[in-house]
């Protein structure tokens, strides 16, 4: 009786939050689109099939390190070594190095393989922990005391890894909290590596087997430090200045020029960049590159201000310095002899905002189908209409707030077979486009859609946020608001505040 007054309106607010979450649930969240991307890349080129095989081969090569002799659990020791090798690979694939992006078929495909290599490494870790792992006439490099300490840490590592992986897959925590928890995965890796290099083994410390264990432990450590220091800090990003900024109706349009005045030659239409304002170690946000000008020294981004990660965007001023990452992404806009069809939903229009010079490469004007909810929410609609009047594109506007008809009907009108399709938007739109393209036999469908965290199941972080708001005092919730808020790069690119597919 005494609890309800102290909570005020929390119970109705909590109930409404849960109801809103339940209503937003969809079977589409269970559709493994990202895994399908990786599969399509493998079918497209043998190179993208070879790269995962190299990962597996590097782990499988550990089998020959352990002798087949009575009293030695060769299989159990092999399981443990495979787990360490694969965990090291997860850190390598997380470095965003261009070479891995090329070898694995694209930026988003790389995240898929990163996720699954991590999952398989956990499977082998569990197999290792349930095995005998006995060694006959083995060596203990640093003594029994160190070995026992490392074994205790390895047992703790297994528990930590299972918890962190479950949290990652189920998307229980809000992004900012999850981001810190995901970084903690290095701790159980370090404990496991410590166990591997100090445990009793059937070969000498500086033999090929010993060096192999040290190698992969060092690779994992080096890759983690590289990602943390070189990538997350932004130290290698290009320094740029804001050439112009215009803010209207919650949309911020920014033009960027390199500080050295050089052209942005390495950015291909359809790619995106990470933009960092606030100096080193500030959070980076991904935005598709807009190129409505033929001046190669300037690139643009369009920022929809909806989350805490983009809240400062309207306050950015001309000449202010920002940091820009290298270009990422492989969204193929076409440009050959086949008809190009570009389909966008909401802020997904941004990759298709290209200059007249680029549009002139097409043998016939690309058809742009733009789904938006209200003219006031449409991005650069006036520019698209101007391009349509100039016959640079064929524009099909679909205002979903006006209930013009079923979206599938519009897709059936423009996707008729034989064309090259590029789509950027919500998962439901991507699924509808792929279904129509497959039905009529389109030449190609290009899209980039991935979640930094996991594509499996609904995002449970709103439930976590609702519970926190319900249980904790308002003053504490307010102080922790920056943790509960979603950063602009926390969700699938199709759903982000930033206009990236």
C-alpha positions as CSV (number, residue, x, y, z in Angstrom):
1,X,0.0,0.0,0.0
2,X,2.8,2.3,0.8
3,X,4.9,1.6,-2.3
4,X,2.5,2.9,-5.0
5,X,2.5,6.5,-3.9
6,X,6.3,6.7,-3.8
7,X,6.4,5.4,-7.3
8,X,4.0,8.0,-8.6
9,X,3.3,7.2,-12.2
10,X,6.0,4.7,-12.7
11,X,3.8,1.7,-12.9
12,X,1.7,3.0,-15.9
13,X,4.9,4.3,-17.5
14,X,6.6,0.9,-17.1
15,X,3.5,-0.9,-18.4
16,X,3.3,1.4,-21.4
17,X,7.0,0.8,-22.2
18,X,6.6,-3.0,-22.1
19,X,3.4,-2.8,-24.2
20,X,5.2,-0.6,-26.8
21,X,8.1,-3.1,-26.9
22,X,5.8,-6.0,-27.4
23,X,3.9,-4.3,-30.2
24,X,7.2,-3.6,-32.0
25,X,8.2,-7.3,-32.0
26,X,8.4,-8.8,-35.5
27,X,9.5,-12.0,-37.1
28,X,11.8,-10.0,-39.3
29,X,14.1,-9.5,-36.3
30,X,14.8,-13.3,-36.5
31,X,15.7,-13.2,-40.2
32,X,19.4,-13.8,-40.5
33,X,20.0,-11.2,-43.2
34,X,23.6,-10.5,-42.2
35,X,24.4,-14.2,-42.5
36,X,22.8,-14.3,-45.8
37,X,25.1,-11.4,-46.9
38,X,28.1,-13.5,-46.0
39,X,26.6,-16.5,-47.9
40,X,26.0,-14.4,-51.0
41,X,29.6,-13.1,-50.9
42,X,30.9,-16.7,-50.7
43,X,28.8,-17.6,-53.8
44,X,30.0,-14.6,-55.6
45,X,33.7,-15.2,-55.3
46,X,35.9,-18.1,-54.3
47,X,38.1,-15.6,-52.5
48,X,35.4,-14.9,-49.9
49,X,35.1,-18.7,-49.4
50,X,38.9,-19.1,-49.1
51,X,39.3,-16.5,-46.3
52,X,37.1,-18.3,-43.7
53,X,38.8,-21.6,-44.7
54,X,42.2,-20.0,-43.8
55,X,40.8,-19.2,-40.4
56,X,39.7,-22.8,-39.9
57,X,42.9,-24.1,-41.3
58,X,45.0,-22.1,-38.9
59,X,43.0,-23.5,-36.0
60,X,43.1,-27.1,-37.5
61,X,46.8,-26.9,-37.9
62,X,47.1,-27.2,-34.1
63,X,46.2,-30.9,-34.4
64,X,49.7,-31.8,-35.4
65,X,51.2,-30.1,-32.4
66,X,50.2,-32.9,-30.0
67,X,51.6,-36.4,-30.2
68,X,49.4,-39.4,-30.4
69,X,50.6,-41.3,-27.3
70,X,48.9,-43.2,-24.5
71,X,48.2,-41.0,-21.5
72,X,47.9,-37.8,-23.5
73,X,44.5,-36.4,-24.2
74,X,45.4,-35.2,-27.7
75,X,41.8,-34.2,-28.5
76,X,41.2,-32.2,-25.3
77,X,44.5,-30.2,-25.8
78,X,43.6,-29.6,-29.4
79,X,40.2,-28.2,-28.4
80,X,41.9,-25.7,-26.0
81,X,44.4,-24.6,-28.7
82,X,41.7,-24.1,-31.3
83,X,39.7,-21.9,-28.9
84,X,42.7,-19.6,-28.4
85,X,43.4,-19.4,-32.1
86,X,39.8,-18.6,-33.0
87,X,39.6,-16.0,-30.2
88,X,42.7,-14.3,-31.5
89,X,41.0,-14.3,-35.0
90,X,38.0,-12.5,-33.5
91,X,40.2,-9.7,-32.4
92,X,42.0,-9.6,-35.8
93,X,38.6,-9.3,-37.6
94,X,37.6,-6.5,-35.3
95,X,40.5,-4.3,-36.2
96,X,38.6,-3.0,-39.3
97,X,41.8,-3.4,-41.3
98,X,41.2,-2.9,-45.0
99,X,42.9,-6.2,-45.9
100,X,40.3,-8.2,-44.0
101,X,37.4,-6.2,-45.4
102,X,38.7,-7.1,-48.9
103,X,39.3,-10.8,-48.1
104,X,36.0,-11.4,-46.4
105,X,33.8,-9.6,-48.9
106,X,33.0,-6.3,-47.3
107,X,32.7,-4.4,-44.0
108,X,29.4,-6.0,-42.9
109,X,30.4,-9.5,-43.9
110,X,33.4,-9.1,-41.8
111,X,31.2,-8.5,-38.7
112,X,29.3,-11.7,-39.5
113,X,32.5,-13.8,-39.6
114,X,33.8,-12.0,-36.5
115,X,30.6,-13.0,-34.7
116,X,30.6,-16.7,-35.8
117,X,34.3,-17.2,-35.2
118,X,33.7,-16.0,-31.7
119,X,30.8,-18.4,-31.2
120,X,32.8,-21.4,-32.5
121,X,35.7,-20.5,-30.2
122,X,33.3,-20.7,-27.2
123,X,32.1,-24.1,-28.3
124,X,35.7,-25.4,-28.4
125,X,36.4,-23.8,-25.0
126,X,33.5,-25.7,-23.5
127,X,34.7,-28.9,-25.2
128,X,38.2,-28.3,-23.8
129,X,36.9,-27.8,-20.3
130,X,34.9,-31.0,-20.3
131,X,37.9,-33.1,-21.6
132,X,40.5,-34.9,-19.6
133,X,43.4,-32.8,-20.9
134,X,45.9,-35.2,-19.5
135,X,49.6,-35.1,-20.5
136,X,52.1,-38.0,-20.3
137,X,55.7,-36.9,-19.5
138,X,54.9,-33.3,-20.1
139,X,56.7,-30.1,-19.3
140,X,55.5,-27.3,-17.0
141,X,57.3,-24.1,-18.2
142,X,56.8,-21.9,-15.2
143,X,56.2,-24.4,-12.4
144,X,53.1,-26.0,-10.8
145,X,52.3,-22.9,-8.7
146,X,51.9,-20.7,-11.8
147,X,50.1,-23.4,-13.7
148,X,47.5,-23.8,-10.9
149,X,46.9,-20.0,-10.7
150,X,46.5,-19.9,-14.5
151,X,44.1,-22.8,-14.4
152,X,41.9,-21.0,-11.8
153,X,41.9,-17.9,-14.0
154,X,41.0,-20.0,-17.0
155,X,38.0,-21.4,-15.2
156,X,36.9,-17.9,-14.3
157,X,37.4,-16.9,-18.0
158,X,35.0,-19.5,-19.1
159,X,32.2,-18.2,-16.9
160,X,32.9,-14.6,-18.0
161,X,33.0,-15.5,-21.7
162,X,29.6,-17.3,-21.5
163,X,28.0,-14.3,-19.7
164,X,29.4,-11.8,-22.1
165,X,28.5,-13.8,-25.2
166,X,24.9,-14.3,-24.0
167,X,24.6,-10.6,-23.2
168,X,25.9,-9.8,-26.7
169,X,23.7,-12.2,-28.6
170,X,20.5,-11.4,-26.7
171,X,21.1,-7.6,-26.8
172,X,20.0,-7.2,-23.2
173,X,22.0,-4.1,-22.4
174,X,21.7,-0.6,-23.9
175,X,24.5,0.0,-26.4
176,X,26.8,2.1,-24.3
177,X,26.8,-0.4,-21.5
178,X,27.2,-3.3,-24.0
179,X,30.1,-1.6,-25.6
180,X,32.0,-1.6,-22.3
181,X,31.0,-5.2,-21.6
182,X,32.2,-6.2,-25.1
183,X,35.6,-4.7,-24.5
184,X,35.8,-6.9,-21.3
185,X,35.9,-10.0,-23.5
186,X,39.7,-9.4,-23.7
187,X,40.0,-10.2,-20.0
188,X,38.9,-13.8,-20.3
189,X,41.0,-14.1,-23.5
190,X,44.0,-12.9,-21.5
191,X,43.3,-15.4,-18.7
192,X,42.9,-18.2,-21.2
193,X,46.1,-17.3,-23.0
194,X,47.9,-17.2,-19.7
195,X,46.6,-20.7,-19.0
196,X,47.7,-21.9,-22.5
197,X,51.3,-20.7,-22.2
198,X,51.8,-21.9,-18.7
199,X,49.9,-25.3,-18.7
200,X,51.6,-28.6,-18.9
201,X,52.2,-29.7,-22.5
202,X,53.8,-32.6,-24.3
203,X,56.5,-30.4,-25.9
204,X,59.2,-28.0,-24.8
205,X,58.6,-24.2,-24.3
206,X,60.5,-23.1,-27.4
207,X,59.6,-25.9,-29.7
208,X,57.3,-25.4,-32.6
209,X,54.3,-26.2,-30.5
210,X,55.3,-23.8,-27.7
211,X,56.0,-21.0,-30.2
212,X,52.6,-21.6,-31.8
213,X,50.8,-21.0,-28.5
214,X,52.8,-17.9,-27.8
215,X,52.2,-16.6,-31.4
216,X,48.4,-16.7,-31.2
217,X,48.4,-15.3,-27.7
218,X,50.5,-12.4,-28.9
219,X,48.3,-12.0,-32.0
220,X,45.2,-11.6,-29.9
221,X,46.9,-9.2,-27.6
222,X,48.3,-7.1,-30.4
223,X,45.0,-7.0,-32.4
224,X,43.1,-5.9,-29.3
225,X,45.6,-3.1,-28.5
226,X,45.6,-2.0,-32.2
227,X,41.8,-1.7,-32.2
228,X,41.7,0.1,-28.9
229,X,44.6,2.5,-29.5
230,X,44.7,3.0,-33.3
231,X,41.1,2.6,-34.3
232,X,38.9,3.6,-31.3
233,X,41.1,6.6,-30.5
234,X,40.9,8.1,-34.1
235,X,44.6,8.8,-34.1
236,X,44.9,7.7,-37.7
237,X,41.8,9.4,-38.9
238,X,42.1,12.3,-41.4
239,X,41.7,15.8,-39.9
240,X,39.1,17.8,-41.6
241,X,37.3,21.1,-41.1
242,X,33.6,21.9,-41.5
243,X,33.2,23.9,-44.7
244,X,29.5,24.6,-44.1
245,X,26.7,23.5,-41.9
246,X,22.9,24.0,-42.2
247,X,20.4,22.8,-39.7
248,X,16.7,22.6,-40.4
249,X,13.8,20.4,-39.1
250,X,16.1,18.1,-37.1
251,X,18.4,17.5,-40.1
252,X,21.9,18.8,-40.1
253,X,23.7,19.0,-43.5
254,X,27.5,19.3,-43.2
255,X,30.1,19.7,-45.9
256,X,33.7,18.6,-45.0
257,X,37.1,19.5,-46.5
258,X,40.4,17.9,-45.6
259,X,42.6,20.1,-43.5
260,X,45.4,19.8,-46.0
261,X,43.0,20.8,-48.9
262,X,43.6,17.5,-50.8
263,X,40.6,15.8,-52.6
264,X,38.8,12.9,-51.1
265,X,39.9,10.5,-53.9
266,X,39.5,7.2,-52.1
267,X,35.8,7.5,-51.3
268,X,33.6,5.7,-53.7
269,X,29.9,6.5,-54.1
270,X,27.8,4.3,-51.7
271,X,30.5,4.2,-49.0
272,X,30.3,5.7,-45.5
273,X,32.8,7.2,-43.0
274,X,33.1,7.4,-39.3
275,X,32.9,11.0,-38.2
276,X,34.4,12.1,-34.8
277,X,33.9,15.5,-33.3
278,X,35.4,16.4,-29.9
279,X,39.0,15.2,-30.5
280,X,40.7,11.9,-29.9
281,X,38.9,9.2,-28.1
282,X,35.5,10.9,-28.7
283,X,32.8,8.6,-30.0
284,X,32.8,8.0,-33.7
285,X,29.5,7.9,-35.7
286,X,29.0,6.4,-39.1
287,X,27.4,8.4,-41.9
288,X,27.0,7.8,-45.6
289,X,28.9,10.1,-47.9
290,X,26.8,12.6,-49.8
291,X,28.3,13.9,-53.1
292,X,26.0,16.5,-54.7
293,X,28.9,18.6,-55.8
294,X,31.5,18.0,-58.5
295,X,34.2,19.5,-56.2
296,X,36.2,16.5,-55.1
297,X,37.7,18.5,-52.2
298,X,34.4,18.5,-50.4
299,X,32.2,15.7,-49.1
300,X,28.9,15.9,-47.2
301,X,27.0,14.0,-44.6
302,X,23.4,14.4,-43.5
303,X,22.7,13.8,-39.8
304,X,19.2,13.2,-38.5
305,X,19.1,14.4,-34.9
306,X,17.2,11.8,-32.9
307,X,19.5,10.2,-30.4
308,X,22.0,11.4,-27.8
309,X,24.9,10.5,-30.1
310,X,23.8,13.1,-32.6
311,X,22.5,15.8,-30.3
312,X,25.6,18.0,-30.6
313,X,25.4,18.0,-34.4
314,X,23.3,21.2,-34.7
315,X,25.9,23.1,-32.6
316,X,28.8,22.3,-35.0
317,X,30.2,25.4,-36.6
318,X,32.1,26.2,-39.7
319,X,35.9,25.8,-39.5
320,X,35.5,23.4,-36.5
321,X,37.9,20.5,-36.7
322,X,36.6,16.9,-36.9
323,X,38.2,13.6,-37.6
324,X,37.2,11.4,-40.5
325,X,38.0,7.7,-40.9
326,X,38.8,6.0,-44.1
327,X,35.9,5.0,-46.3
328,X,34.0,1.8,-45.5
329,X,31.3,-0.2,-47.2
330,X,30.7,-1.9,-50.6
331,X,27.2,-0.8,-51.6
332,X,27.3,-1.2,-55.3
333,X,25.3,1.5,-57.1
334,X,25.9,0.1,-60.6
335,X,26.9,2.2,-63.5
336,X,27.1,-0.3,-66.3
337,X,24.8,-1.0,-69.2
338,X,22.0,-2.5,-67.1
339,X,19.3,-0.3,-65.7
340,X,19.9,0.7,-62.1
341,X,17.2,0.8,-59.5
342,X,17.9,2.5,-56.2
343,X,15.4,1.9,-53.3
344,X,15.6,3.9,-50.1
345,X,13.6,4.1,-46.9
346,X,13.9,7.2,-44.7
347,X,17.4,8.2,-44.1
348,X,18.6,5.4,-46.3
349,X,18.3,7.8,-49.2
350,X,21.7,9.3,-48.4
351,X,24.0,6.9,-50.3
352,X,21.9,7.7,-53.4
353,X,22.5,11.5,-53.2
354,X,25.2,11.6,-55.8
355,X,26.5,14.4,-58.1
356,X,25.6,15.0,-61.7
357,X,29.0,13.9,-62.7
358,X,28.5,10.4,-61.2
359,X,25.0,10.1,-62.6
360,X,26.3,10.8,-66.1
361,X,28.1,7.5,-66.0
362,X,24.9,5.6,-66.4
363,X,23.7,4.6,-69.9
364,X,20.2,5.4,-68.7
365,X,19.0,7.5,-65.6
366,X,18.8,5.4,-62.4
367,X,15.3,4.9,-61.0
368,X,15.2,6.1,-57.4
369,X,12.3,4.9,-55.3
370,X,12.1,6.9,-52.1
371,X,9.9,5.8,-49.2
372,X,9.5,8.5,-46.6
373,X,7.0,9.4,-43.8
374,X,5.8,12.9,-44.6
375,X,7.5,15.5,-46.8
376,X,8.9,17.3,-43.8
377,X,10.8,14.1,-42.9
378,X,12.2,13.5,-46.4
379,X,15.9,14.1,-46.8
380,X,17.1,16.3,-49.7
381,X,13.8,15.8,-51.5
382,X,14.2,19.1,-53.3
383,X,17.6,18.0,-54.7
384,X,16.1,14.7,-55.9
385,X,13.3,16.5,-57.6
386,X,15.8,18.8,-59.3
387,X,17.8,15.8,-60.5
388,X,14.6,14.3,-61.8
389,X,13.7,17.5,-63.7
390,X,17.2,17.5,-65.2
391,X,16.5,13.9,-66.3
392,X,19.5,12.7,-64.3
393,X,17.3,10.3,-62.4
394,X,13.7,8.9,-62.5
395,X,12.2,9.6,-59.2
396,X,9.3,7.7,-57.6
397,X,8.1,9.3,-54.3
398,X,6.2,7.2,-51.9
399,X,4.9,9.1,-48.9
400,X,3.9,6.3,-46.4
401,X,2.0,8.7,-44.2
402,X,-0.4,9.5,-47.1
403,X,-1.3,5.8,-47.5
404,X,-0.8,5.9,-51.3
405,X,-1.1,2.1,-51.5
406,X,0.8,-1.1,-50.7
407,X,4.6,-0.7,-50.8
408,X,4.9,-4.0,-52.6
409,X,2.9,-2.6,-55.5
410,X,5.5,0.2,-56.0
411,X,8.3,-2.3,-55.9
412,X,6.6,-4.5,-58.5
413,X,6.4,-1.5,-60.8
414,X,10.1,-0.7,-60.8
415,X,11.7,-4.1,-60.2
416,X,10.7,-6.0,-63.3
417,X,13.7,-8.2,-64.0
418,X,17.2,-7.9,-65.4
419,X,18.1,-4.7,-63.5
420,X,20.8,-4.0,-60.9
421,X,19.1,-3.1,-57.6
422,X,20.6,-1.3,-54.6
423,X,18.6,-0.9,-51.5
424,X,19.2,1.0,-48.2
425,X,16.6,1.1,-45.5
426,X,14.8,-0.9,-42.8
427,X,15.1,-4.7,-42.7
428,X,11.4,-5.1,-43.8
429,X,12.2,-3.0,-46.9
430,X,15.3,-5.0,-47.7
431,X,13.4,-8.3,-47.3
432,X,10.6,-7.0,-49.6
433,X,13.1,-5.9,-52.3
434,X,15.0,-9.2,-52.2
435,X,11.7,-11.1,-52.5
436,X,10.6,-9.1,-55.5
437,X,14.0,-9.2,-57.2
438,X,14.2,-13.0,-56.7
439,X,10.7,-13.4,-58.2
440,X,11.4,-11.5,-61.4
441,X,15.0,-12.4,-61.8
442,X,17.0,-9.2,-61.2
443,X,20.6,-9.3,-62.2
444,X,21.9,-8.3,-58.8
445,X,20.7,-6.9,-55.4
446,X,23.2,-5.0,-53.4
447,X,22.7,-4.0,-49.8
448,X,24.6,-3.5,-46.6
449,X,22.8,-4.3,-43.4
450,X,24.4,-5.4,-40.2
451,X,24.1,-5.0,-36.5
452,X,27.3,-4.4,-34.5
453,X,25.9,-6.6,-31.8
454,X,23.7,-9.4,-33.2
455,X,20.9,-10.0,-35.7
456,X,19.3,-12.7,-33.7
457,X,16.1,-11.8,-31.9
458,X,14.6,-8.5,-30.8
459,X,16.6,-5.8,-29.1
460,X,15.9,-6.2,-25.3
461,X,17.6,-3.1,-24.2
462,X,14.3,-1.1,-24.0
463,X,13.1,-3.6,-21.5
464,X,16.3,-3.1,-19.5
465,X,15.9,0.6,-19.7
466,X,12.2,0.4,-18.5
467,X,13.2,-1.9,-15.6
468,X,15.9,0.5,-14.6
469,X,13.7,3.5,-14.7
470,X,11.0,1.6,-12.7
471,X,13.4,0.3,-10.0
472,X,15.9,3.1,-9.5
473,X,15.3,6.6,-8.1
474,X,14.8,9.3,-10.8
475,X,17.9,11.2,-9.7
476,X,20.1,8.1,-10.3
477,X,18.5,7.4,-13.6
478,X,19.1,10.9,-14.7
479,X,22.8,10.7,-13.8
480,X,23.1,7.4,-15.7
481,X,21.2,8.7,-18.7
482,X,24.3,8.8,-20.9
483,X,24.7,5.1,-20.4
484,X,21.1,4.2,-21.2
485,X,20.9,6.4,-24.3
486,X,21.5,4.8,-27.6
487,X,24.5,6.0,-29.6
488,X,24.0,6.6,-33.3
489,X,26.2,3.6,-34.2
490,X,24.5,1.2,-31.8
491,X,21.7,-0.2,-34.1
492,X,21.6,-1.8,-37.5
493,X,22.7,0.8,-40.1
494,X,19.2,0.7,-41.7
495,X,17.7,2.0,-38.4
496,X,20.4,4.4,-37.3
497,X,20.0,8.2,-36.9
498,X,22.7,8.4,-39.5
499,X,21.8,7.8,-43.1
500,X,23.7,4.6,-43.6
501,X,22.1,1.4,-45.0
